[in-house]
Amino acid sequence: MTNLAQQWSSNMVTSPSFNNVTCTPSDTVNIIGGFRSLYVGGGGDVPVVNFDDTVTIFTAVPQGTILPSTGKRVNLTGVSASLIIAMR
C-alpha cells in the first residue's frame, strides 16, 4: 500500500477535493484514505492526527475556515470545533 503522505504532494493539497465526508472526531478510528484538508463550519480547536501519528492542535480556528493540512484523523479529545468536513 502506498503511503498517503507521499502520494499527496504539497501542490495537491491546494487542488480541489474529489470526495468530501463528514468528519466524526474519534481518538481511535481513522478516516479511510485520510484527508487533504478540513472545512471547519463551527469554530474552535481542531486536534489533527498526522500520518506519522503526531498530533497538531489548531487552536481557535474561526468558523468557515479551510485548514490545508493532511492527516488521518481528528481526535475527539481536545476538539471544540464542530461541523467538520474531511476533504479528500
C-alpha positions as CSV (number, residue, x, y, z in Angstrom):
1,M,0.0,0.0,0.0
2,T,1.3,3.4,-0.9
3,N,2.0,5.9,1.9
4,L,-0.7,8.5,1.6
5,A,1.5,11.2,2.9
6,Q,3.9,10.5,0.0
7,Q,1.1,10.1,-2.5
8,W,-0.3,13.6,-1.8
9,S,2.4,16.1,-2.9
10,S,2.2,19.7,-1.5
11,N,0.6,21.0,-4.7
12,M,-2.2,18.5,-4.4
13,V,-3.2,19.9,-1.0
14,T,-4.3,23.1,-2.8
15,S,-6.1,21.4,-5.6
16,P,-9.9,20.8,-5.4
17,S,-11.1,17.9,-3.3
18,F,-12.5,14.9,-5.1
19,N,-14.5,13.5,-2.2
20,N,-15.8,15.1,0.9
21,V,-17.1,13.2,4.0
22,T,-18.5,14.3,7.4
23,C,-15.7,14.0,9.9
24,T,-16.7,12.4,13.2
25,P,-13.9,13.1,15.7
26,S,-12.5,9.9,17.3
27,D,-9.5,9.0,19.4
28,T,-9.2,5.6,17.6
29,V,-11.0,5.5,14.2
30,N,-9.1,6.9,11.3
31,I,-10.8,8.4,8.2
32,I,-10.4,5.8,5.5
33,G,-7.9,7.2,3.0
34,G,-7.1,10.2,5.2
35,F,-7.8,13.8,4.1
36,R,-6.1,16.6,2.3
37,S,-7.8,19.4,4.1
38,L,-10.6,20.1,6.6
39,Y,-13.5,22.5,6.4
40,V,-14.4,23.8,9.9
41,G,-18.0,25.0,10.0
42,G,-18.2,25.8,13.7
43,G,-15.1,27.5,15.2
44,G,-12.9,26.1,17.9
45,D,-9.9,23.8,18.4
46,V,-9.1,21.0,15.9
47,P,-6.6,18.3,17.0
48,V,-5.3,16.7,13.8
49,V,-3.6,13.3,13.8
50,N,-0.9,13.4,11.2
51,F,0.2,10.4,9.1
52,D,3.2,9.9,11.4
53,D,0.9,9.7,14.4
54,T,1.9,13.1,15.8
55,V,-0.9,15.4,16.8
56,T,-1.1,19.1,15.7
57,I,-3.7,21.2,17.6
58,F,-5.0,24.1,15.6
59,T,-6.4,26.5,18.2
60,A,-9.2,29.0,17.9
61,V,-10.0,28.1,14.3
62,P,-12.7,30.6,13.0
63,Q,-15.9,29.2,11.6
64,G,-15.9,28.7,7.8
65,T,-12.1,28.0,7.7
66,I,-10.5,25.5,5.4
67,L,-7.4,24.0,7.0
68,P,-4.9,23.0,4.3
69,S,-3.4,20.1,6.4
70,T,-3.3,16.4,5.5
71,G,-4.0,13.9,8.2
72,K,-5.7,10.6,9.1
73,R,-8.0,11.6,11.9
74,V,-9.4,14.4,14.1
75,N,-9.1,13.4,17.7
76,L,-12.2,13.6,19.9
77,T,-10.1,14.6,22.9
78,G,-9.5,18.3,22.7
79,V,-11.8,19.1,19.8
80,S,-14.2,22.1,20.4
81,A,-14.9,22.9,16.7
82,S,-17.9,21.5,15.0
83,L,-19.4,20.8,11.6
84,I,-16.0,19.4,10.3
85,I,-15.8,18.1,6.8
86,A,-12.9,16.0,5.6
87,M,-11.9,17.0,2.1
88,R,-10.1,14.3,0.1
